Amino acid sequence: AVLSNPAHRDRLGESARIRSEEFTWAATAASFADVLGEVAAKGGVSVVPAPSGHVEHHGGRNRGVDQLSP
């Protein structure tokens, strides 16, 4: 995801930081997806598929979550 608005980038980063301290990885990812959806609904984000092999690059920890769709 590419965020054009710096305030949106900051909000997503802060949300992820807070959630990572409070919840599991799955809950953190879900929270990030919720915030990303809110930002996308406002037209502040472009979502593109992850590059091939991206999941394996991270040791498979994101297996099954290798791309976002609009």
Backbone atoms as SQL, in Angstrom:
CREATE TABLE atoms (id INTEGER PRIMARY KEY, chain TEXT, resi INTEGER, resn TEXT, atom TEXT, x REAL, y REAL, z REAL);
INSERT INTO atoms VALUES
  (1, 'A', 1, 'ALA', 'N', 0.849, -1.176, 0.000),
  (2, 'A', 1, 'ALA', 'CA', 0.000, 0.000, 0.000),
  (3, 'A', 1, 'ALA', 'C', 0.889, 1.231, 0.000),
  (4, 'A', 2, 'VAL', 'N', 0.512, 2.190, -0.784),
  (5, 'A', 2, 'VAL', 'CA', 1.252, 3.435, -0.855),
  (6, 'A', 2, 'VAL', 'C', 0.335, 4.545, -0.368),
  (7, 'A', 3, 'LEU', 'N', 0.724, 5.197, 0.706),
  (8, 'A', 3, 'LEU', 'CA', -0.099, 6.266, 1.256),
  (9, 'A', 3, 'LEU', 'C', 0.468, 7.611, 0.837),
  (10, 'A', 4, 'SER', 'N', -0.374, 8.414, 0.202),
  (11, 'A', 4, 'SER', 'CA', 0.081, 9.713, -0.271),
  (12, 'A', 4, 'SER', 'C', 0.030, 10.771, 0.824),
  (13, 'A', 5, 'ASN', 'N', -0.785, 10.574, 1.836),
  (14, 'A', 5, 'ASN', 'CA', -0.966, 11.559, 2.895),
  (15, 'A', 5, 'ASN', 'C', -0.107, 11.196, 4.107),
  (16, 'A', 6, 'PRO', 'N', 0.825, 12.063, 4.508),
  (17, 'A', 6, 'PRO', 'CA', 1.693, 11.756, 5.656),
  (18, 'A', 6, 'PRO', 'C', 0.911, 11.493, 6.947),
  (19, 'A', 7, 'ALA', 'N', -0.197, 12.181, 7.149),
  (20, 'A', 7, 'ALA', 'CA', -1.006, 11.961, 8.357),
  (21, 'A', 7, 'ALA', 'C', -1.568, 10.546, 8.377),
  (22, 'A', 8, 'HIS', 'N', -1.963, 10.036, 7.208),
  (23, 'A', 8, 'HIS', 'CA', -2.467, 8.664, 7.130),
  (24, 'A', 8, 'HIS', 'C', -1.354, 7.672, 7.444),
  (25, 'A', 9, 'ARG', 'N', -0.159, 7.929, 6.921),
  (26, 'A', 9, 'ARG', 'CA', 0.979, 7.052, 7.218),
  (27, 'A', 9, 'ARG', 'C', 1.252, 7.025, 8.718),
  (28, 'A', 10, 'ASP', 'N', 1.229, 8.192, 9.342),
  (29, 'A', 10, 'ASP', 'CA', 1.473, 8.268, 10.783),
  (30, 'A', 10, 'ASP', 'C', 0.409, 7.512, 11.560),
  (31, 'A', 11, 'ARG', 'N', -0.856, 7.658, 11.151),
  (32, 'A', 11, 'ARG', 'CA', -1.953, 6.977, 11.843),
  (33, 'A', 11, 'ARG', 'C', -1.813, 5.466, 11.737),
  (34, 'A', 12, 'LEU', 'N', -1.482, 4.978, 10.557),
  (35, 'A', 12, 'LEU', 'CA', -1.303, 3.542, 10.376),
  (36, 'A', 12, 'LEU', 'C', -0.138, 3.029, 11.210),
  (37, 'A', 13, 'GLY', 'N', 0.957, 3.767, 11.234),
  (38, 'A', 13, 'GLY', 'CA', 2.116, 3.356, 12.014),
  (39, 'A', 13, 'GLY', 'C', 1.815, 3.320, 13.500),
  (40, 'A', 14, 'GLU', 'N', 1.134, 4.337, 14.002),
  (41, 'A', 14, 'GLU', 'CA', 0.789, 4.392, 15.423),
  (42, 'A', 14, 'GLU', 'C', -0.180, 3.269, 15.781),
  (43, 'A', 15, 'SER', 'N', -1.165, 3.029, 14.929),
  (44, 'A', 15, 'SER', 'CA', -2.126, 1.949, 15.175),
  (45, 'A', 15, 'SER', 'C', -1.416, 0.606, 15.256),
  (46, 'A', 16, 'ALA', 'N', -0.505, 0.357, 14.325),
  (47, 'A', 16, 'ALA', 'CA', 0.227, -0.912, 14.323),
  (48, 'A', 16, 'ALA', 'C', 1.096, -1.047, 15.572),
  (49, 'A', 17, 'ARG', 'N', 1.738, 0.045, 15.987),
  (50, 'A', 17, 'ARG', 'CA', 2.590, -0.002, 17.174),
  (51, 'A', 17, 'ARG', 'C', 1.774, -0.331, 18.419),
  (52, 'A', 18, 'ILE', 'N', 0.650, 0.339, 18.595),
  (53, 'A', 18, 'ILE', 'CA', -0.204, 0.098, 19.765),
  (54, 'A', 18, 'ILE', 'C', -0.714, -1.332, 19.763),
  (55, 'A', 19, 'ARG', 'N', -1.223, -1.777, 18.631),
  (56, 'A', 19, 'ARG', 'CA', -1.782, -3.130, 18.556),
  (57, 'A', 19, 'ARG', 'C', -0.714, -4.189, 18.779),
  (58, 'A', 20, 'SER', 'N', 0.495, -3.948, 18.317),
  (59, 'A', 20, 'SER', 'CA', 1.546, -4.951, 18.487),
  (60, 'A', 20, 'SER', 'C', 1.903, -5.128, 19.956),
  (61, 'A', 21, 'GLU', 'N', 1.675, -4.103, 20.755),
  (62, 'A', 21, 'GLU', 'CA', 1.951, -4.194, 22.185),
  (63, 'A', 21, 'GLU', 'C', 0.809, -4.870, 22.938),
  (64, 'A', 22, 'GLU', 'N', -0.399, -4.835, 22.374),
  (65, 'A', 22, 'GLU', 'CA', -1.581, -5.307, 23.088),
  (66, 'A', 22, 'GLU', 'C', -2.117, -6.651, 22.607),
  (67, 'A', 23, 'PHE', 'N', -1.897, -6.998, 21.347),
  (68, 'A', 23, 'PHE', 'CA', -2.569, -8.147, 20.767),
  (69, 'A', 23, 'PHE', 'C', -1.597, -9.076, 20.041),
  (70, 'A', 24, 'THR', 'N', -2.132, -10.171, 19.573),
  (71, 'A', 24, 'THR', 'CA', -1.358, -11.126, 18.786),
  (72, 'A', 24, 'THR', 'C', -1.093, -10.566, 17.390),
  (73, 'A', 25, 'TRP', 'N', -0.238, -11.245, 16.635),
  (74, 'A', 25, 'TRP', 'CA', 0.041, -10.837, 15.262),
  (75, 'A', 25, 'TRP', 'C', -1.242, -10.802, 14.432),
  (76, 'A', 26, 'ALA', 'N', -2.111, -11.793, 14.584),
  (77, 'A', 26, 'ALA', 'CA', -3.354, -11.839, 13.800),
  (78, 'A', 26, 'ALA', 'C', -4.231, -10.631, 14.111),
  (79, 'A', 27, 'ALA', 'N', -4.360, -10.284, 15.382),
  (80, 'A', 27, 'ALA', 'CA', -5.177, -9.132, 15.760),
  (81, 'A', 27, 'ALA', 'C', -4.542, -7.835, 15.259),
  (82, 'A', 28, 'THR', 'N', -3.222, -7.766, 15.297),
  (83, 'A', 28, 'THR', 'CA', -2.525, -6.583, 14.799),
  (84, 'A', 28, 'THR', 'C', -2.767, -6.423, 13.302),
  (85, 'A', 29, 'ALA', 'N', -2.665, -7.519, 12.558),
  (86, 'A', 29, 'ALA', 'CA', -2.902, -7.475, 11.116),
  (87, 'A', 29, 'ALA', 'C', -4.337, -7.063, 10.816),
  (88, 'A', 30, 'ALA', 'N', -5.291, -7.572, 11.588),
  (89, 'A', 30, 'ALA', 'CA', -6.697, -7.222, 11.387),
  (90, 'A', 30, 'ALA', 'C', -6.926, -5.739, 11.669),
  (91, 'A', 31, 'SER', 'N', -6.310, -5.228, 12.719),
  (92, 'A', 31, 'SER', 'CA', -6.438, -3.810, 13.048),
  (93, 'A', 31, 'SER', 'C', -5.850, -2.945, 11.938),
  (94, 'A', 32, 'PHE', 'N', -4.676, -3.332, 11.450),
  (95, 'A', 32, 'PHE', 'CA', -4.043, -2.601, 10.357),
  (96, 'A', 32, 'PHE', 'C', -4.957, -2.607, 9.131),
  (97, 'A', 33, 'ALA', 'N', -5.549, -3.755, 8.826),
  (98, 'A', 33, 'ALA', 'CA', -6.446, -3.860, 7.672),
  (99, 'A', 33, 'ALA', 'C', -7.658, -2.955, 7.843),
  (100, 'A', 34, 'ASP', 'N', -8.189, -2.868, 9.066),
  (101, 'A', 34, 'ASP', 'CA', -9.332, -1.986, 9.332),
  (102, 'A', 34, 'ASP', 'C', -8.971, -0.526, 9.066),
  (103, 'A', 35, 'VAL', 'N', -7.831, -0.099, 9.597),
  (104, 'A', 35, 'VAL', 'CA', -7.410, 1.291, 9.406),
  (105, 'A', 35, 'VAL', 'C', -7.105, 1.551, 7.936),
  (106, 'A', 36, 'LEU', 'N', -6.456, 0.604, 7.277),
  (107, 'A', 36, 'LEU', 'CA', -6.158, 0.748, 5.859),
  (108, 'A', 36, 'LEU', 'C', -7.453, 0.880, 5.058),
  (109, 'A', 37, 'GLY', 'N', -8.472, 0.097, 5.424),
  (110, 'A', 37, 'GLY', 'CA', -9.770, 0.195, 4.759),
  (111, 'A', 37, 'GLY', 'C', -10.404, 1.561, 4.934),
  (112, 'A', 38, 'GLU', 'N', -10.303, 2.122, 6.142),
  (113, 'A', 38, 'GLU', 'CA', -10.848, 3.459, 6.397),
  (114, 'A', 38, 'GLU', 'C', -10.143, 4.500, 5.530),
  (115, 'A', 39, 'VAL', 'N', -8.824, 4.412, 5.463),
  (116, 'A', 39, 'VAL', 'CA', -8.045, 5.359, 4.666),
  (117, 'A', 39, 'VAL', 'C', -8.367, 5.183, 3.183),
  (118, 'A', 40, 'ALA', 'N', -8.474, 3.945, 2.729),
  (119, 'A', 40, 'ALA', 'CA', -8.787, 3.677, 1.324),
  (120, 'A', 40, 'ALA', 'C', -10.154, 4.236, 0.957),
  (121, 'A', 41, 'ALA', 'N', -11.111, 4.138, 1.881),
  (122, 'A', 41, 'ALA', 'CA', -12.455, 4.654, 1.627),
  (123, 'A', 41, 'ALA', 'C', -12.436, 6.169, 1.423),
  (124, 'A', 42, 'LYS', 'N', -11.439, 6.825, 1.991),
  (125, 'A', 42, 'LYS', 'CA', -11.304, 8.278, 1.841),
  (126, 'A', 42, 'LYS', 'C', -10.465, 8.639, 0.619),
  (127, 'A', 43, 'GLY', 'N', -10.015, 7.633, -0.119),
  (128, 'A', 43, 'GLY', 'CA', -9.248, 7.879, -1.336),
  (129, 'A', 43, 'GLY', 'C', -7.790, 8.215, -1.095),
  (130, 'A', 44, 'GLY', 'N', -7.241, 7.840, 0.059),
  (131, 'A', 44, 'GLY', 'CA', -5.868, 8.199, 0.369),
  (132, 'A', 44, 'GLY', 'C', -4.864, 7.084, 0.205),
  (133, 'A', 45, 'VAL', 'N', -5.219, 6.029, -0.535),
  (134, 'A', 45, 'VAL', 'CA', -4.302, 4.903, -0.640),
  (135, 'A', 45, 'VAL', 'C', -4.446, 4.230, -2.000),
  (136, 'A', 46, 'SER', 'N', -3.339, 3.720, -2.500),
  (137, 'A', 46, 'SER', 'CA', -3.346, 2.875, -3.688),
  (138, 'A', 46, 'SER', 'C', -2.873, 1.499, -3.242),
  (139, 'A', 47, 'VAL', 'N', -3.605, 0.462, -3.588),
  (140, 'A', 47, 'VAL', 'CA', -3.264, -0.890, -3.158),
  (141, 'A', 47, 'VAL', 'C', -2.852, -1.702, -4.371),
  (142, 'A', 48, 'VAL', 'N', -1.681, -2.329, -4.275),
  (143, 'A', 48, 'VAL', 'CA', -1.161, -3.146, -5.369),
  (144, 'A', 48, 'VAL', 'C', -0.729, -4.498, -4.816),
  (145, 'A', 49, 'PRO', 'N', -0.745, -5.545, -5.640),
  (146, 'A', 49, 'PRO', 'CA', -0.303, -6.863, -5.165),
  (147, 'A', 49, 'PRO', 'C', 1.155, -6.834, -4.720),
  (148, 'A', 50, 'ALA', 'N', 1.471, -7.659, -3.750),
  (149, 'A', 50, 'ALA', 'CA', 2.856, -7.791, -3.291),
  (150, 'A', 50, 'ALA', 'C', 3.669, -8.477, -4.378),
  (151, 'A', 51, 'PRO', 'N', 4.958, -8.190, -4.445),
  (152, 'A', 51, 'PRO', 'CA', 5.805, -8.862, -5.434),
  (153, 'A', 51, 'PRO', 'C', 5.819, -10.371, -5.208),
  (154, 'A', 52, 'SER', 'N', 5.993, -11.122, -6.262),
  (155, 'A', 52, 'SER', 'CA', 6.084, -12.569, -6.158),
  (156, 'A', 52, 'SER', 'C', 7.228, -12.942, -5.222),
  (157, 'A', 53, 'GLY', 'N', 6.979, -13.902, -4.342),
  (158, 'A', 53, 'GLY', 'CA', 8.005, -14.335, -3.413),
  (159, 'A', 53, 'GLY', 'C', 8.084, -13.505, -2.148),
  (160, 'A', 54, 'HIS', 'N', 7.254, -12.489, -2.022),
  (161, 'A', 54, 'HIS', 'CA', 7.289, -11.585, -0.868),
  (162, 'A', 54, 'HIS', 'C', 7.081, -12.332, 0.446),
  (163, 'A', 55, 'VAL', 'N', 6.132, -13.249, 0.479),
  (164, 'A', 55, 'VAL', 'CA', 5.837, -13.975, 1.716),
  (165, 'A', 55, 'VAL', 'C', 7.023, -14.826, 2.138),
  (166, 'A', 56, 'GLU', 'N', 7.617, -15.528, 1.200),
  (167, 'A', 56, 'GLU', 'CA', 8.761, -16.361, 1.525),
  (168, 'A', 56, 'GLU', 'C', 9.930, -15.520, 2.049),
  (169, 'A', 57, 'HIS', 'N', 10.050, -14.302, 1.561),
  (170, 'A', 57, 'HIS', 'CA', 11.108, -13.403, 2.012),
  (171, 'A', 57, 'HIS', 'C', 11.021, -13.157, 3.519),
  (172, 'A', 58, 'HIS', 'N', 9.822, -13.208, 4.065),
  (173, 'A', 58, 'HIS', 'CA', 9.604, -12.978, 5.494),
  (174, 'A', 58, 'HIS', 'C', 9.486, -14.287, 6.264),
  (175, 'A', 59, 'GLY', 'N', 10.028, -15.336, 5.728),
  (176, 'A', 59, 'GLY', 'CA', 10.008, -16.607, 6.435),
  (177, 'A', 59, 'GLY', 'C', 8.638, -17.242, 6.514),
  (178, 'A', 60, 'GLY', 'N', 7.715, -16.805, 5.671),
  (179, 'A', 60, 'GLY', 'CA', 6.389, -17.407, 5.645),
  (180, 'A', 60, 'GLY', 'C', 5.460, -16.944, 6.746),
  (181, 'A', 61, 'ARG', 'N', 5.878, -15.981, 7.555),
  (182, 'A', 61, 'ARG', 'CA', 5.018, -15.585, 8.677),
  (183, 'A', 61, 'ARG', 'C', 3.712, -14.956, 8.217),
  (184, 'A', 62, 'ASN', 'N', 3.684, -14.429, 6.996),
  (185, 'A', 62, 'ASN', 'CA', 2.462, -13.834, 6.467),
  (186, 'A', 62, 'ASN', 'C', 1.783, -14.753, 5.461),
  (187, 'A', 63, 'ARG', 'N', 2.076, -16.027, 5.529),
  (188, 'A', 63, 'ARG', 'CA', 1.555, -16.976, 4.554),
  (189, 'A', 63, 'ARG', 'C', 0.050, -16.791, 4.375),
  (190, 'A', 64, 'GLY', 'N', -0.370, -16.652, 3.121),
  (191, 'A', 64, 'GLY', 'CA', -1.782, -16.480, 2.815),
  (192, 'A', 64, 'GLY', 'C', -2.207, -15.020, 2.818),
  (193, 'A', 65, 'VAL', 'N', -1.323, -14.121, 3.208),
  (194, 'A', 65, 'VAL', 'CA', -1.658, -12.704, 3.223),
  (195, 'A', 65, 'VAL', 'C', -0.590, -11.978, 2.416),
  (196, 'A', 66, 'ASP', 'N', -0.445, -12.384, 1.159),
  (197, 'A', 66, 'ASP', 'CA', 0.636, -11.823, 0.363),
  (198, 'A', 66, 'ASP', 'C', 0.193, -10.675, -0.519),
  (199, 'A', 67, 'GLN', 'N', -1.094, -10.337, -0.497),
  (200, 'A', 67, 'GLN', 'CA', -1.531, -9.184, -1.274),
  (201, 'A', 67, 'GLN', 'C', -2.822, -8.636, -0.702),
  (202, 'A', 68, 'LEU', 'N', -3.071, -7.385, -0.977),
  (203, 'A', 68, 'LEU', 'CA', -4.315, -6.730, -0.582),
  (204, 'A', 68, 'LEU', 'C', -5.078, -6.420, -1.851),
  (205, 'A', 69, 'SER', 'N', -6.388, -6.500, -1.795),
  (206, 'A', 69, 'SER', 'CA', -7.162, -6.086, -2.947),
  (207, 'A', 69, 'SER', 'C', -8.023, -4.896, -2.572),
  (208, 'A', 70, 'PRO', 'N', -8.268, -4.028, -3.534),
  (209, 'A', 70, 'PRO', 'CA', -9.052, -2.823, -3.234),
  (210, 'A', 70, 'PRO', 'C', -10.479, -3.165, -2.862);
